[in-house]
Amino acid sequence: MAGDVTGQGFHLEESADGVNIDAVWSGEVDPAGCGREIRGWRSVVEGRTTVEPLSEHPFVLKKTSGWR
């Protein structure tokens, strides 16, 4: 995995073999979540070189209590 968080944006590349990209996670910090929640889409690409994803799935990442 390799990723960036810039301003309100979130971007993560997922790879099972460390070479080919299997999925891309793109999202934004949800203002309603007080900075504790990121919402977006996980696009499955499975090592393809085209920009068209095979499938897209919504995700929500939440900061759990106890983490700072």
N, C-alpha and C positions, 0 to 999 in steps of 0.2 A: 504494500500500500504506500502511496505517496499522496500528499494532499496539501492544500493551502486554505487558510482562512484569511480573508481580506475584507475589512470593513464589515459589511453585513453578509458577504458571500462565502460559500463553502464549496470546495471542489476536491474530490478524492478519486484517485484511479486505483482500481482493484485488479490484482494479478495473482493467479494461482501458481505460475511458474517463474515469476520475476522478470519475464521477458515480454510476454503478450498481455495486452490489456483485456480483461474479461468483463469489466463493468466500469462505468463512470457514475459517481455520485455528485449531484449538483443541487445545492439548496441555498437557503437564506435563513438568517437568524429571525425567528418570529418575534416581532415587537410585543405581541400580546403575551409571550412567554417570559418576559422580563430578562431576556438574554440567556435563558436556561433551556431553550428549545430551538432545534434546527429542523426545518421542513423542506422537502424537495423530492427529487426523482432519482431513482437508480436505473440507469440505462445499461442493459446487458448487450455487450458487443462481441464478446468471445473471440478476441484476437483479430477481428476483422479490421481492414484498413479503410473501410467506407465509413461515412458519418451516420448512416442509417442504423439505428439500434435494432436488435432482434426483438426486444421487449422492454417495456418501461414499467417500473413499480414505484408507487409513492413510499416515502419513508418519513419517520419522525425520530430524531435523536433527542433524548431528554437527559439533562444533567441530574443525576440522582442526589438525594440529600446526603450530606456528609462529605461530598467532594467540594473542594474550594477552587 
